[in-house]
Amino acid sequence: MTTPYDTALRVVERKLDAVRAAIGLAIDELERIEKAHIAVENAMIREGLVAFGEPRLTTDRYFVRARDHRRQLAEHRAAAHLHLESLRRKAVEVYGSRTAIEGAVGAHREAEARSLAAAEQAMLDDLTAARRASRRGRKFAAHVANARLAPTSKMPTP
């Protein structure tokens, strides 16, 4: 049964699908950043061990660049977390809208069902009343017919 809320429900479902997809992308981005951060940390440890064993190697520029890259990844990670939290709040909001619209759809369907049941009951009541009227009409016609055929005692006798 269609309701006046079906279009609004479809719109909210599309919004919800878009938010879900955006959350998935944000999680993927966060995982990518985490993996890159771990890779930089591991590379710095490896290079530190190599540099420790070889005193003639100068690694100052490498470590400055690696720390800068690690700092940038930390900033991206923080921004990705904020974005993900924002998307989660939006998802809660859209879920709330969907729940409200689904409630309106349910109420509308219940009202339609009650209206349909009331119309059906009224039709049955009308049929019952018509049958009763028909029976009364037949009884009245039979009574009139019997009254015409029956001799009357009030008529003068010659």
BALUM-432763 format. One line per field, with one value per residue: residue number from 1; residue in one letter; x, y, z of N, C-alpha, C in turn. Coordinates in nm, 2 decimals. Example, Ala and Ser with C-alpha at 12.3 -4.5 7.8 and 13.67 -1.06 7.14 Angstrom:
BEGIN
seq	c(1  2)
type	c(A  S)
n.xx	c(1.32  1.28)
n.yy	c(-0.57  -0.22)
n.zz	c(0.78  0.71)
ca.xx	c(1.23  1.37)
ca.yy	c(-0.45  -0.11)
ca.zz	c(0.78  0.71)
c.xx	c(1.32  1.29)
c.yy	c(-0.33  0.00)
c.zz	c(0.78  0.79)
This chain:
BEGIN
seq	c(1  2  3  4  5  6  7  8  9  10  11  12  13  14  15  16  17  18  19  20  21  22  23  24  25  26  27  28  29  30  31  32  33  34  35  36  37  38  39  40  41  42  43  44  45  46  47  48  49  50  51  52  53  54  55  56  57  58  59  60  61  62  63  64  65  66  67  68  69  70  71  72  73  74  75  76  77  78  79  80  81  82  83  84  85  86  87  88  89  90  91  92  93  94  95  96  97  98  99  100  101  102  103  104  105  106  107  108  109  110  111  112  113  114  115  116  117  118  119  120  121  122  123  124  125  126  127  128  129  130  131  132  133  134  135  136  137  138  139  140  141  142  143  144  145  146  147  148  149  150  151  152  153  154  155  156  157  158)
type	c(M  T  T  P  Y  D  T  A  L  R  V  V  E  R  K  L  D  A  V  R  A  A  I  G  L  A  I  D  E  L  E  R  I  E  K  A  H  I  A  V  E  N  A  M  I  R  E  G  L  V  A  F  G  E  P  R  L  T  T  D  R  Y  F  V  R  A  R  D  H  R  R  Q  L  A  E  H  R  A  A  A  H  L  H  L  E  S  L  R  R  K  A  V  E  V  Y  G  S  R  T  A  I  E  G  A  V  G  A  H  R  E  A  E  A  R  S  L  A  A  A  E  Q  A  M  L  D  D  L  T  A  A  R  R  A  S  R  R  G  R  K  F  A  A  H  V  A  N  A  R  L  A  P  T  S  K  M  P  T  P)
n.xx	c(0.09  0.07  0.19  0.17  0.42  0.61  0.79  0.95  1.06  1.21  1.40  1.53  1.64  1.82  2.00  2.09  2.22  2.42  2.56  2.65  2.82  3.01  3.11  3.23  3.44  3.58  3.67  3.83  4.03  4.13  4.25  4.44  4.60  4.69  4.84  5.04  5.16  5.26  5.44  5.63  5.72  5.84  6.03  6.19  6.30  6.44  6.63  6.75  6.88  7.06  7.21  7.32  7.50  7.68  7.89  7.98  7.78  7.55  7.26  7.09  6.93  6.75  6.61  6.49  6.32  6.17  6.05  5.90  5.72  5.59  5.47  5.29  5.13  5.01  4.86  4.69  4.56  4.43  4.25  4.11  3.98  3.82  3.65  3.53  3.39  3.21  3.07  2.95  2.78  2.61  2.50  2.35  2.17  2.03  1.94  1.76  1.57  1.48  1.36  1.15  1.00  0.93  0.77  0.56  0.47  0.38  0.18  0.01  -0.06  -0.20  -0.41  -0.53  -0.61  -0.79  -0.98  -1.06  -1.16  -1.37  -1.53  -1.60  -1.74  -1.96  -2.07  -2.16  -2.34  -2.53  -2.62  -2.73  -2.94  -3.09  -3.18  -3.34  -3.53  -3.64  -3.75  -3.94  -4.10  -4.20  -4.35  -4.53  -4.66  -4.77  -4.94  -5.12  -5.23  -5.36  -5.54  -5.71  -5.83  -5.96  -6.28  -6.49  -6.63  -6.79  -6.95  -7.27  -7.53  -7.76)
n.yy	c(-0.12  0.21  0.52  0.86  0.92  0.77  0.87  1.05  0.87  0.71  0.91  0.96  0.71  0.70  0.91  0.79  0.56  0.70  0.82  0.59  0.49  0.69  0.68  0.43  0.49  0.68  0.52  0.34  0.53  0.61  0.37  0.34  0.56  0.49  0.26  0.37  0.53  0.34  0.22  0.42  0.45  0.20  0.21  0.42  0.30  0.09  0.23  0.37  0.16  0.07  0.30  0.33  0.12  0.19  0.44  0.63  0.71  0.96  1.06  1.26  1.43  1.25  1.16  1.40  1.45  1.22  1.24  1.47  1.37  1.18  1.35  1.48  1.27  1.21  1.44  1.41  1.18  1.27  1.45  1.28  1.12  1.31  1.37  1.12  1.09  1.30  1.21  0.99  1.11  1.23  1.01  0.90  1.11  1.09  0.83  0.87  1.04  0.86  0.67  0.83  0.89  0.63  0.57  0.74  0.64  0.39  0.47  0.59  0.37  0.21  0.38  0.39  0.11  0.10  0.28  0.14  -0.09  0.02  0.12  -0.12  -0.24  -0.06  -0.10  -0.37  -0.33  -0.17  -0.35  -0.54  -0.39  -0.33  -0.59  -0.65  -0.45  -0.53  -0.77  -0.68  -0.53  -0.74  -0.88  -0.68  -0.65  -0.90  -0.90  -0.69  -0.81  -1.03  -0.90  -0.79  -1.01  -1.13  -1.18  -0.91  -0.83  -0.62  -0.54  -0.47  -0.71  -0.83)
n.zz	c(0.00  -0.09  0.05  0.15  0.24  0.12  -0.08  0.07  0.24  0.06  -0.02  0.23  0.26  0.05  0.13  0.36  0.25  0.12  0.33  0.46  0.27  0.26  0.52  0.50  0.31  0.46  0.67  0.53  0.44  0.69  0.77  0.57  0.63  0.89  0.82  0.67  0.86  1.04  0.86  0.82  1.08  1.12  0.92  1.01  1.24  1.14  0.97  1.18  1.32  1.12  1.08  1.33  1.34  1.14  1.16  0.98  0.82  0.74  0.87  0.93  0.77  0.66  0.89  0.97  0.76  0.77  1.02  0.98  0.78  0.94  1.13  0.95  0.88  1.12  1.16  0.94  1.02  1.26  1.14  0.98  1.17  1.29  1.07  1.03  1.27  1.24  1.02  1.14  1.33  1.15  1.04  1.25  1.28  1.03  1.05  1.26  1.13  0.94  1.11  1.22  0.99  0.91  1.13  1.08  0.84  0.93  1.10  0.92  0.76  0.95  1.00  0.75  0.74  0.95  0.85  0.62  0.74  0.89  0.68  0.56  0.76  0.78  0.53  0.56  0.77  0.64  0.45  0.62  0.73  0.51  0.44  0.66  0.63  0.39  0.47  0.65  0.48  0.32  0.51  0.58  0.33  0.31  0.52  0.45  0.22  0.33  0.48  0.29  0.18  0.39  0.53  0.64  0.95  1.00  0.80  0.68  0.68  0.43)
ca.xx	c(0.00  0.15  0.16  0.22  0.55  0.70  0.89  1.04  1.14  1.32  1.50  1.61  1.72  1.94  2.09  2.15  2.32  2.54  2.64  2.72  2.93  3.11  3.18  3.32  3.55  3.66  3.74  3.94  4.13  4.20  4.33  4.55  4.69  4.75  4.94  5.15  5.23  5.33  5.55  5.73  5.78  5.93  6.15  6.28  6.36  6.54  6.73  6.83  6.97  7.16  7.30  7.39  7.61  7.77  7.90  8.02  7.65  7.48  7.11  7.01  6.83  6.65  6.53  6.42  6.22  6.08  5.97  5.80  5.62  5.52  5.38  5.18  5.04  4.94  4.76  4.58  4.49  4.34  4.15  4.02  3.90  3.71  3.56  3.46  3.29  3.11  2.98  2.87  2.68  2.51  2.43  2.26  2.06  1.95  1.86  1.64  1.47  1.42  1.27  1.03  0.92  0.87  0.66  0.45  0.42  0.30  0.05  -0.08  -0.12  -0.30  -0.53  -0.60  -0.67  -0.91  -1.08  -1.11  -1.25  -1.50  -1.61  -1.65  -1.85  -2.07  -2.14  -2.23  -2.45  -2.63  -2.68  -2.82  -3.06  -3.17  -3.25  -3.44  -3.64  -3.70  -3.84  -4.06  -4.18  -4.27  -4.45  -4.64  -4.74  -4.85  -5.05  -5.22  -5.30  -5.44  -5.65  -5.81  -5.89  -6.04  -6.41  -6.50  -6.75  -6.86  -7.03  -7.41  -7.58  -7.89)
ca.yy	c(0.00  0.33  0.62  0.99  0.93  0.68  0.95  1.10  0.75  0.68  1.01  0.93  0.58  0.74  0.98  0.69  0.49  0.79  0.83  0.46  0.48  0.79  0.62  0.32  0.55  0.74  0.41  0.30  0.63  0.60  0.25  0.37  0.65  0.41  0.17  0.46  0.57  0.22  0.20  0.53  0.42  0.08  0.25  0.49  0.21  0.02  0.32  0.40  0.05  0.07  0.42  0.30  0.03  0.26  0.57  0.72  0.75  1.08  1.03  1.37  1.48  1.14  1.16  1.52  1.43  1.11  1.30  1.56  1.29  1.12  1.45  1.51  1.16  1.23  1.54  1.36  1.08  1.34  1.51  1.17  1.08  1.41  1.35  1.00  1.12  1.39  1.12  0.90  1.19  1.25  0.88  0.90  1.20  1.03  0.71  0.93  1.08  0.74  0.61  0.91  0.87  0.49  0.58  0.81  0.54  0.29  0.53  0.61  0.24  0.18  0.47  0.33  -0.01  0.13  0.34  0.03  -0.18  0.10  0.12  -0.26  -0.26  0.03  -0.17  -0.48  -0.27  -0.13  -0.48  -0.60  -0.30  -0.35  -0.72  -0.63  -0.36  -0.61  -0.87  -0.60  -0.50  -0.86  -0.91  -0.58  -0.68  -1.02  -0.85  -0.62  -0.90  -1.11  -0.81  -0.77  -1.14  -1.18  -1.11  -0.82  -0.86  -0.50  -0.51  -0.51  -0.83  -0.79)
ca.zz	c(0.00  -0.10  0.14  0.11  0.29  0.04  -0.14  0.18  0.29  -0.04  -0.01  0.35  0.24  -0.03  0.22  0.45  0.17  0.09  0.45  0.48  0.17  0.30  0.64  0.45  0.25  0.57  0.74  0.44  0.44  0.82  0.77  0.49  0.71  0.99  0.76  0.63  0.98  1.08  0.77  0.85  1.21  1.10  0.84  1.10  1.33  1.05  0.94  1.30  1.34  1.02  1.11  1.45  1.30  1.05  1.21  0.88  0.75  0.80  0.85  0.99  0.67  0.65  1.00  0.97  0.66  0.82  1.13  0.92  0.72  1.05  1.18  0.86  0.89  1.25  1.14  0.86  1.10  1.34  1.05  0.94  1.29  1.30  0.96  1.06  1.38  1.18  0.94  1.23  1.38  1.05  1.02  1.36  1.24  0.92  1.11  1.34  1.03  0.88  1.21  1.23  0.87  0.92  1.22  1.01  0.74  1.00  1.15  0.80  0.72  1.05  0.98  0.63  0.77  1.03  0.76  0.54  0.83  0.92  0.55  0.54  0.86  0.74  0.42  0.62  0.85  0.54  0.39  0.72  0.74  0.38  0.45  0.76  0.57  0.29  0.54  0.71  0.36  0.28  0.61  0.56  0.21  0.34  0.61  0.37  0.13  0.42  0.53  0.18  0.16  0.50  0.54  0.75  1.03  1.02  0.69  0.71  0.61  0.38)
c.xx	c(0.09  0.10  0.21  0.37  0.65  0.82  1.00  1.12  1.25  1.43  1.59  1.70  1.84  2.04  2.16  2.26  2.44  2.63  2.71  2.84  3.05  3.18  3.27  3.45  3.64  3.73  3.86  4.06  4.21  4.29  4.46  4.65  4.76  4.86  5.06  5.23  5.31  5.46  5.66  5.80  5.88  6.05  6.25  6.36  6.47  6.66  6.82  6.92  7.09  7.26  7.38  7.51  7.71  7.79  7.94  7.89  7.59  7.33  7.03  6.90  6.72  6.56  6.44  6.30  6.12  5.99  5.86  5.69  5.53  5.42  5.26  5.08  4.95  4.83  4.65  4.50  4.39  4.22  4.05  3.93  3.79  3.61  3.47  3.35  3.18  3.01  2.90  2.76  2.57  2.43  2.32  2.14  1.97  1.88  1.74  1.53  1.40  1.32  1.14  0.94  0.86  0.76  0.54  0.39  0.33  0.17  -0.05  -0.14  -0.22  -0.43  -0.61  -0.67  -0.79  -1.02  -1.14  -1.20  -1.38  -1.59  -1.68  -1.76  -1.97  -2.15  -2.22  -2.35  -2.56  -2.70  -2.77  -2.95  -3.15  -3.24  -3.36  -3.56  -3.71  -3.80  -3.96  -4.15  -4.26  -4.38  -4.56  -4.72  -4.83  -4.97  -5.16  -5.30  -5.39  -5.56  -5.75  -5.89  -5.99  -6.17  -6.42  -6.63  -6.84  -6.95  -7.18  -7.45  -7.72  -8.00)
c.yy	c(0.12  0.43  0.75  1.01  0.84  0.76  1.00  0.98  0.71  0.78  0.99  0.81  0.62  0.81  0.88  0.60  0.57  0.81  0.70  0.45  0.57  0.74  0.51  0.38  0.62  0.64  0.36  0.40  0.63  0.48  0.27  0.46  0.57  0.32  0.25  0.50  0.46  0.20  0.30  0.49  0.30  0.12  0.33  0.40  0.13  0.11  0.36  0.29  0.05  0.19  0.40  0.21  0.09  0.40  0.67  0.77  0.87  1.06  1.15  1.41  1.37  1.15  1.29  1.50  1.32  1.16  1.39  1.48  1.22  1.22  1.48  1.39  1.17  1.33  1.49  1.26  1.16  1.40  1.40  1.12  1.18  1.40  1.23  1.02  1.21  1.30  1.03  0.98  1.21  1.13  0.87  0.99  1.15  0.91  0.76  0.98  0.97  0.68  0.70  0.89  0.73  0.49  0.64  0.71  0.44  0.34  0.55  0.48  0.19  0.26  0.42  0.20  0.01  0.19  0.23  -0.06  -0.11  0.10  -0.02  -0.28  -0.18  -0.04  -0.29  -0.44  -0.23  -0.25  -0.54  -0.52  -0.32  -0.49  -0.71  -0.55  -0.45  -0.71  -0.80  -0.57  -0.62  -0.89  -0.81  -0.61  -0.80  -0.98  -0.78  -0.71  -0.99  -1.02  -0.79  -0.90  -1.18  -1.11  -1.02  -0.84  -0.73  -0.46  -0.56  -0.63  -0.79  -0.88)
c.zz	c(0.00  0.00  0.09  0.15  0.22  -0.02  -0.04  0.23  0.19  -0.03  0.11  0.33  0.15  0.05  0.31  0.38  0.14  0.21  0.48  0.39  0.22  0.43  0.60  0.39  0.36  0.65  0.66  0.45  0.58  0.83  0.69  0.56  0.82  0.94  0.72  0.75  1.04  0.99  0.80  0.98  1.19  1.02  0.92  1.19  1.25  1.02  1.06  1.33  1.25  1.05  1.23  1.43  1.21  1.08  1.10  0.80  0.82  0.77  0.90  0.89  0.66  0.76  1.02  0.88  0.71  0.93  1.08  0.85  0.83  1.11  1.09  0.86  1.01  1.23  1.05  0.93  1.19  1.26  1.01  1.05  1.30  1.19  0.98  1.17  1.33  1.10  1.03  1.29  1.28  1.03  1.13  1.33  1.13  0.97  1.19  1.24  0.97  0.98  1.22  1.11  0.87  1.02  1.16  0.91  0.81  1.05  1.03  0.76  0.82  1.03  0.86  0.66  0.85  0.94  0.67  0.62  0.86  0.80  0.53  0.64  0.83  0.62  0.47  0.70  0.75  0.48  0.49  0.73  0.62  0.39  0.55  0.70  0.47  0.36  0.60  0.59  0.32  0.38  0.60  0.44  0.23  0.43  0.54  0.28  0.22  0.46  0.42  0.16  0.27  0.50  0.66  0.82  1.04  0.90  0.72  0.62  0.55  0.42)
